[in-house]
Amino acid sequence: MKIAVTVKEVRNQVNEWRRQGMSVGLVPTMGYLHEGHKSLITRAVSENDKVVVSVFVNPMQFGPSEDLESYPRDMDRDAAVCEEAGAALVFHPEPSEMYHEGFSSYIDMNTLTEGLCGKSRPTHFRGVCTVVAKLFNIVVPDRAYFGQKDAQQLAVVRHMADDLSYGIEIIGCPIVREEDGLAKSSRNTYLSNEERKAALILNKALSEGKKLINSGEKDADKIKATISDIINTEPLARIDYVEVVSWDTLEPIKEINGQVLAAVAVFIGKTRLIDNFIIS
């Protein structure tokens, strides 16, 4: 496995693979890899001849008061996870390599990004779309892999790839959870022992919402209220949002119909965690 720090290195390697007729998969990450990331890499390795994993804490998707400086980083550990999972190349650029002095071109989207996480993080998806577009242009993969835990990001990237005619297959992969149900996240490292226990309320509440739908409940407001009420039983939890939306449009719905995304963002102490389920 190689580690590249420049765009030129990545392009040279990918071009060599292309000359040999190989397919290429891309797994974009912000590093501090866990089992969820590893599952994306493993899936990509099973479906492509070569896999590139980007490890880049993207400053553009962090707001002014967010955790850019404190976001966990451990490149040695990340490289070991990538190699164990079978990645062929890790792209680990400095911010200056991705955003040169005078950088002033961005990708904005005026659909799919206004609700859910976009409501409280208004610049976030501009940063996501811009960095993912750059990675697509650098690697030019056949397939790119994203986790369902960031469901809105998955929907936004799919929409962007379609709008801009990238011709890249965007593959969503299931949420990977701890044994007790907490969705794996790099931000889980911020939680104290007490907060870690409190964070289980997210999956507990969503599980009850899913049970309601499976039992035939069609009223989206009732499902939202049930999820919210359960989260509010935890003193350390503060709700950012609880939403039930169409998975196709991410627009709020009144009645359960077709594919539906139930998503939550909750502060446990100072740490903002997200979780969701998608159901037909």
VENMO-V264607 format. One line per field, one symbol per residue. psi: psi as a letter, one per 40 degrees, with the letter a starting at -180 (. if undefined). burial: 1 if it has 16 or more other ideal C-beta (glycine too) atoms within 10 Angstrom, else 0. A space follows every 10 residues. Layout:
psi: ???
burial: ???
This chain:
psi: hihieidddd ddddddddde fiihihhhie afiadddddd dddddeeidi hhhhghhhdd ehideafdde hihgdddddd ddddeeidhh hgiiddddgi hehfhihihe ieedabddde gdeddddddd dddddddddg idiihiiedg dddddddddd dddefdfhhh hhiihhiide ehhhidedee hiddddddee dddddddddd ddddeehehd dddddddddd deehdehhhd ihihihddee iiidhhhahi hhiihhhhbe hhiiiiihi.
burial: 0011001001 0011001000 0001111111 1111011111 1111100101 1111111101 1100000000 1000000110 1100101111 1110000110 0000001010 0110111100 1011111111 1111110111 1111111111 1111111111 1000010101 1110110100 0111111101 1000110110 1111110011 0110000001 0011011101 1001011001 1111101001 0010010001 1111110100 1111111100
